[in-house]
């Protein structure tokens, strides 16, 4: 049976975890990933760069955590203070965002709304690209995961009615589309990063 768990780790830095009110300790994150592996779950980890106190040191702590937990899938986003959250009010007070912004143009993978205490907006974007490329082997959905979904769909097709296997078939299509778009985005990112170096 194929099962997965999605965990919003966000950072490997205790300072950042406290700042974003994650209420998690690094050793608790490590334990969660170890336990999930023991019971055979596919472990998806989500990290974020660019929190207000982000620095190269805190990003390095995230890299160390990734190397320790070795997730089955990994995604990186850029800290974005969306309307309605506490960070938005602070960013608006500092003039980084405005109420009349077109949020449909904001992309969590290429838009940097504000600098941090020690990194410029350009440096945040550069670090996001660097860390994404460093861990690119984790940023791709495993072919085995997709194969398992296809096999499950085929077995359902043989033994179940149309209404029972259709949701699984839809999940395969969504999964395949996500994999294609992610690879396309990483290819563009690699090309941009190579050109800008």
C-alpha positions in Angstrom: 0.0 0.0 0.0 1.3 3.4 -1.0 1.1 6.1 1.7 2.8 9.5 2.1 3.1 12.2 4.6 3.7 15.9 3.8 5.6 17.9 6.4 6.1 21.7 6.4 9.5 21.8 8.0 10.2 25.3 6.7 13.7 25.6 8.3 16.5 23.8 10.1 17.2 26.8 12.2 15.8 27.0 15.8 15.8 30.8 15.4 13.6 30.8 12.2 11.3 28.1 13.6 10.7 30.3 16.7 10.3 33.4 14.5 7.6 31.9 12.3 5.9 30.4 15.4 6.3 26.8 14.1 6.4 25.4 17.7 8.8 22.6 16.6 12.3 21.7 17.6 14.8 20.3 15.1 15.1 17.0 17.0 11.3 16.6 16.8 11.5 17.1 13.0 14.3 14.5 12.8 12.3 12.0 14.9 9.2 12.5 12.7 11.1 11.7 9.5 12.8 8.7 11.1 9.6 7.3 12.3 7.8 7.9 9.0 10.6 6.0 7.2 10.4 3.1 9.7 6.7 2.6 8.9 7.3 2.9 5.1 5.8 6.3 4.4 7.0 8.4 1.5 8.2 11.6 3.2 7.6 15.0 1.6 9.5 17.9 3.1 8.7 21.5 2.5 11.3 24.2 3.3 11.2 28.0 3.0 13.9 30.6 2.6 13.7 34.4 3.2 12.1 34.7 6.7 12.9 38.0 8.3 15.8 36.7 10.3 17.2 34.5 7.5 20.9 34.5 7.0 23.5 32.3 5.3 24.0 30.6 8.6 20.3 29.7 9.0 20.2 28.5 5.4 23.2 26.3 6.2 21.3 24.9 9.1 18.5 23.9 6.8 20.9 22.3 4.5 22.3 20.2 7.4 18.8 19.1 8.4 18.0 18.1 4.8 21.1 16.0 4.6 20.1 14.4 8.0 16.5 13.6 7.2 17.0 12.6 3.5 13.3 13.1 2.4 11.8 11.2 -0.5 10.7 14.5 -2.0 11.7 18.1 -1.3 10.3 21.5 -2.2 11.6 25.0 -1.5 9.5 28.2 -1.5 10.3 31.8 -0.7 8.9 33.5 2.4 5.9 35.5 1.2 3.8 37.8 3.6 0.3 37.2 2.2 -2.6 39.4 3.2 -4.3 38.3 6.4 -1.2 37.1 8.2 0.8 38.8 10.9 3.9 39.0 8.6 1.8 40.9 6.0 1.0 43.7 8.4 4.7 44.0 9.4 5.8 44.0 5.7 3.2 46.6 4.8 4.3 48.8 7.7 7.9 48.7 6.3 6.7 49.4 2.7 7.5 46.0 1.2 3.9 45.2 0.2 0.7 47.2 -0.5 -3.0 46.4 -0.3 -3.4 47.1 -4.0 -0.8 44.6 -5.1 -1.7 42.1 -7.8 -1.1 38.9 -5.9 -1.8 36.7 -9.0 1.7 37.8 -10.1 3.4 36.5 -7.0 5.2 33.2 -7.4 6.5 31.4 -4.3 9.5 30.2 -6.3 10.7 33.4 -8.0 9.2 36.4 -6.2 11.0 37.9 -3.2 8.8 40.5 -1.4 11.3 41.7 1.1 14.9 41.5 2.2 15.9 39.9 5.5 18.1 41.4 8.3 21.2 40.2 6.5 20.3 39.2 2.9 19.1 41.4 0.0 16.2 40.4 -2.1 18.7 39.3 -4.9 20.7 37.3 -2.4 17.6 35.5 -1.2 16.6 34.6 -4.7 20.2 33.4 -5.4 20.2 31.2 -2.2 16.8 29.8 -3.2 18.2 28.8 -6.6 21.4 27.4 -5.1 19.8 25.3 -2.5 17.2 24.0 -5.0 19.9 22.9 -7.4 22.1 21.4 -4.6 19.2 19.1 -3.6 17.8 18.6 -7.0 17.8 14.8 -6.5 15.1 15.2 -3.8 13.2 17.8 -5.8 11.9 15.3 -8.3 9.0 12.9 -7.6 10.3 9.4 -7.5 9.5 7.3 -10.5 8.8 4.5 -8.1 6.0 6.5 -6.5 4.4 7.1 -9.9 4.8 3.4 -10.8 3.1 2.4 -7.6 0.1 4.7 -8.4 -0.2 3.2 -11.9 -0.1 -0.4 -10.6 -2.8 0.5 -8.0 -4.9 2.0 -10.7 -4.5 -1.0 -13.0 -5.4 -3.4 -10.2 -8.5 -1.4 -9.3 -9.5 -1.4 -13.0 -9.5 -5.2 -13.0 -11.4 -5.7 -9.7 -13.5 -2.6 -9.2 -16.2 -0.6 -10.8 -15.6 2.6 -12.8 -16.6 4.9 -9.9 -14.1 3.2 -7.6 -10.9 3.5 -9.7 -11.7 6.8 -11.4 -10.5 8.9 -8.3 -7.2 7.0 -8.3 -6.8 7.5 -12.1 -7.3 11.3 -11.5 -4.6 11.2 -8.8 -2.2 9.6 -11.3 -2.9 12.4 -13.8 -2.4 15.1 -11.1 0.8 13.5 -9.9 2.1 13.2 -13.4 1.3 16.9 -14.2 2.9 18.0 -11.0 6.1 16.1 -11.9 6.2 17.6 -15.4 5.7 21.1 -14.1 8.3 20.7 -11.4 10.9 19.4 -13.8 10.1 22.2 -16.2 10.5 24.8 -13.4 13.8 23.3 -12.2 15.1 23.2 -15.8 14.3 26.9 -16.2 15.8 27.6 -12.8 19.0 25.8 -13.7 19.3 27.7 -16.9 18.7 31.1 -15.2 21.2 30.3 -12.5 23.9 29.2 -15.0 23.4 32.4 -17.0 23.5 34.6 -14.0 26.8 33.1 -12.6 
